[in-house]
Amino acid sequence: MLKWFRQLDEILRGDATRIGSLDEGKINIRVAGLSTVIILLAAIYGACMGSFNLLHPLGEEARIKAYDMYMQLLASSVKLPLLFFLTLLVTFPSLYVFNALIGSRLSVVSALRLLVASMAVMLAVLASLGPIVVFFSLSTTSYSFMILLNVAICAIAGMLGLAFLLRTLHRLVLVQEARDCPIPPVQQSQEPGGEDQQAQKVNAPPSGALDRVGMFTSRKAINVFRIWTTVFALVGAQMSWVLRPFIGNPGLGFEWFRQRESNFFLAVLRTLGNLFSS
């Protein structure tokens, strides 16, 4: 277990994703070990989210049993890891296709390692901000405020994790371009008879379906993956809406999942309205 956390520390410090560590065009991390750390960190932050239901002083009209409050704490700890891995499952095929289109030769395993490393960064940020969520759970009774606070914290963690993903992809593309050295101009020689020898045949480095001849892929790769990170963020946001509740309204009984309605973005706007109208 300790070596897995050391691996996470190397990722956070950038030791695992420096140019020198990517010479072979891949990230050397253990997916199984890092996934275990991700589950643990997600469970910790999930418990911090569910603490509002447990710590909130109940009114007489609520009539919620202690069993419901502890079940919400347990459910949040279980569902938050599920949120990240389901988002990974839904978005991974598009990541691999985008990766192939821009000419990056990342294998399926390498692409999976990269995405798991990005998720580890997200969860490390979330877990580090968990005590702040518990503090506000103790100091406020506003359910709407707690929802928006957690949305803001998850957005911060998501931006940092996706920024890590883009930086690492950029480094991988640079490493691949360095390995595919520029092709020297074809040398021609004159035979005594005055005829030119046939030009040397050289093998050009493989390119993606969106490549232009003679153009580097670095800028295009980053632009394409910026689009993908937007897709990842949208899927993750809506997935959190499907798996709700994570915080738990103290005025309602415990449920593993709420009835499907509306969407994440309309719900955030509605919560903003409730916060400022109260």
C-alpha positions in Angstrom: 0.0 0.0 0.0 2.8 2.4 0.9 4.5 2.0 -2.5 1.2 2.9 -4.2 1.1 6.1 -2.3 4.7 6.8 -3.2 3.7 6.3 -6.9 0.9 8.9 -6.4 3.5 11.2 -4.8 5.7 10.8 -7.9 2.8 11.7 -10.1 1.9 14.8 -8.1 5.5 16.0 -8.0 5.9 15.4 -11.8 8.6 12.8 -11.4 6.6 10.1 -13.3 5.8 12.4 -16.2 9.1 14.2 -16.9 10.5 14.1 -20.4 13.2 11.8 -19.2 10.7 9.3 -17.7 8.7 9.2 -21.0 11.6 8.3 -23.3 9.8 5.1 -24.3 6.6 7.0 -25.1 4.6 5.6 -22.2 3.9 6.2 -18.5 5.3 3.6 -16.1 2.7 3.3 -13.4 0.9 0.3 -12.0 -2.8 0.7 -12.8 -4.1 -1.8 -10.2 -2.2 -0.2 -7.3 -3.1 3.3 -8.3 -6.7 2.3 -8.8 -6.8 1.1 -5.2 -5.5 4.5 -4.0 -8.1 6.2 -6.2 -10.9 4.1 -4.6 -9.6 5.0 -1.1 -9.3 8.7 -1.8 -12.7 8.8 -3.4 -14.3 7.0 -0.4 -12.7 9.6 1.9 -14.1 12.5 0.0 -17.4 10.8 -0.3 -17.6 10.4 3.4 -16.8 14.1 3.8 -19.7 14.9 1.4 -22.1 12.7 3.3 -21.1 14.2 6.7 -23.5 17.1 6.2 -26.5 14.8 6.6 -24.9 13.3 9.7 -23.8 16.6 11.3 -26.8 18.7 10.4 -29.1 19.4 13.4 -32.4 17.8 12.6 -35.7 19.6 13.0 -38.6 17.8 14.6 -40.5 17.8 11.3 -37.7 15.9 9.5 -38.2 12.7 11.5 -35.1 11.1 9.9 -33.7 8.1 11.8 -30.0 7.8 12.6 -29.9 4.8 10.4 -30.7 7.0 7.4 -27.9 9.4 8.2 -25.3 6.7 8.5 -26.5 5.0 5.4 -26.1 8.3 3.5 -22.5 8.5 4.8 -21.9 4.9 3.5 -23.6 5.5 0.2 -21.6 8.6 -0.6 -18.3 6.7 0.2 -19.4 3.9 -2.2 -20.8 6.0 -5.0 -18.0 8.5 -5.4 -15.5 5.9 -6.6 -18.2 4.5 -8.8 -18.7 7.9 -10.3 -15.1 8.2 -11.4 -14.8 4.7 -12.8 -18.1 4.9 -14.7 -17.0 8.1 -16.2 -13.7 6.4 -17.2 -15.7 3.5 -18.7 -17.9 5.8 -20.8 -15.2 8.2 -22.0 -12.2 5.9 -22.5 -13.1 4.7 -26.0 -13.3 8.3 -27.2 -9.9 9.0 -25.6 -8.3 6.2 -27.6 -9.9 7.3 -30.9 -8.9 10.9 -30.4 -5.4 9.7 -29.6 -5.3 7.7 -32.8 -6.6 10.5 -34.9 -3.9 12.9 -34.0 -1.2 10.4 -34.8 0.0 9.6 -31.2 1.1 6.0 -31.0 0.0 5.5 -27.4 -1.2 1.9 -26.9 -4.5 1.1 -25.2 -2.6 0.3 -22.0 -0.6 3.5 -22.1 -3.8 5.6 -22.7 -5.5 3.8 -19.8 -2.5 4.5 -17.5 -2.6 8.2 -18.5 -6.3 8.5 -17.7 -5.9 6.6 -14.4 -3.0 8.9 -13.4 -5.2 12.0 -14.2 -8.0 10.6 -12.0 -5.4 10.0 -9.2 -4.6 13.7 -9.4 -8.2 14.7 -9.3 -8.9 12.5 -6.2 -5.8 13.6 -4.4 -7.0 17.2 -4.7 -10.6 16.2 -3.6 -9.3 14.3 -0.6 -7.1 17.2 0.4 -10.1 19.5 0.4 -12.3 17.1 2.3 -11.7 18.7 5.7 -12.9 22.0 4.3 -16.2 20.3 3.3 -16.5 18.8 6.8 -15.8 22.2 8.4 -18.6 23.9 6.4 -20.9 20.9 7.2 -20.4 21.8 10.8 -20.8 25.6 10.4 -23.8 25.9 8.0 -27.3 24.6 7.8 -27.8 25.5 4.1 -28.2 22.5 1.9 -28.1 24.6 -1.2 -24.7 26.1 -0.2 -23.2 22.7 0.5 -24.3 21.5 -3.0 -22.6 24.5 -4.7 -19.5 24.2 -2.5 -19.0 20.6 -3.5 -19.7 21.5 -7.2 -17.0 24.2 -7.0 -14.5 21.9 -5.3 -15.1 19.1 -7.8 -14.7 21.6 -10.7 -11.3 22.7 -9.2 -10.1 19.1 -8.9 -11.3 18.3 -12.4 -9.5 21.3 -14.0 -6.3 20.3 -12.2 -6.6 16.7 -13.2 -7.4 17.5 -16.9 -4.6 20.1 -17.0 -2.2 17.3 -15.8 -3.6 15.1 -18.6 -3.0 17.8 -21.3 0.5 18.5 -20.1 1.4 14.9 -20.1 0.0 14.3 -23.5 2.0 17.3 -24.8 5.2 15.8 -23.4 4.4 12.4 -24.9 3.9 14.0 -28.3 7.2 15.9 -28.0 9.0 12.7 -27.0 7.5 10.9 -30.1 8.5 13.8 -32.3 12.0 13.7 -30.9 12.2 10.0 -31.6 10.9 10.5 -35.2 13.9 12.6 -36.2 13.4 14.9 -39.2 14.1 13.2 -42.5 17.3 14.6 -44.1 17.1 15.8 -47.7 17.6 13.1 -50.3 21.1 13.1 -51.5 21.7 12.8 -55.2 25.0 11.7 -56.8 26.2 11.9 -60.4 27.5 8.7 -62.0 30.3 9.0 -64.6 27.7 8.4 -67.3 25.8 11.5 -66.2 22.8 9.7 -64.9 21.4 10.5 -61.5 21.2 7.6 -59.1 17.8 6.7 -57.8 16.9 8.8 -54.7 17.3 6.9 -51.4 14.0 5.6 -50.1 13.4 6.6 -46.5 10.5 5.5 -44.3 8.5 8.5 -43.0 7.2 8.3 -39.5 3.6 7.2 -39.2 1.0 9.9 -39.0 -2.6 10.2 -37.8 -5.7 10.5 -40.0 -5.8 14.3 -39.3 -2.2 15.0 -40.0 -1.0 17.4 -42.7 2.1 16.4 -44.5 5.2 18.1 -43.0 3.3 19.5 -40.0 4.1 18.8 -36.4 1.3 17.3 -34.3 1.9 19.0 -31.0 -0.5 21.9 -31.3 -3.1 19.8 -33.0 -2.8 17.1 -30.4 -3.4 19.6 -27.6 -6.4 21.2 -29.3 -8.0 17.8 -30.0 -7.5 16.7 -26.4 -8.9 19.9 -25.1 -12.1 18.9 -26.9 -12.0 15.5 -25.2 -11.5 17.0 -21.7 -14.7 19.0 -22.3 -16.5 15.8 -23.1 -15.0 14.1 -20.0 -16.2 17.0 -17.8 -19.7 17.0 -19.3 -20.0 13.2 -18.8 -18.7 13.4 -15.3 -21.1 16.1 -14.3 -24.1 14.3 -15.7 -22.9 11.0 -14.2 -22.9 12.7 -10.7 -26.5 13.8 -11.3 -27.5 10.2 -12.3 -25.9 8.8 -9.1 -27.2 11.4 -6.7 -27.6 12.1 -3.8 -24.1 12.4 -2.5 -24.7 15.0 0.2 -28.3 14.0 1.3 -31.0 16.4 2.1 -31.6 16.2 5.9 -35.3 16.9 5.3 -35.7 13.7 3.2 -35.4 10.0 3.9 -32.4 8.0 2.7 -32.4 6.7 -0.9 -29.6 5.2 -2.8 -30.6 7.0 -6.0 -33.1 9.8 -6.6 -35.7 9.6 -9.4 -34.2 10.7 -12.8 -35.3 14.2 -13.8 -33.9 17.3 -15.4 -30.1 17.4 -15.7 -27.0 18.5 -13.7 -26.7 22.0 -15.2 -30.4 23.0 -14.7 -30.1 21.6 -11.1 -27.1 23.9 -10.4 -29.0 26.9 -11.7 -32.0 26.0 -9.6 -29.8 25.5 -6.5 -28.3 29.0 -7.1 -31.8 30.4 -7.2 -32.7 28.7 -3.9 -29.5 29.9 -2.3 -30.1 33.6 -3.1 -33.8 33.5 -2.5 -33.6 32.1 1.0 
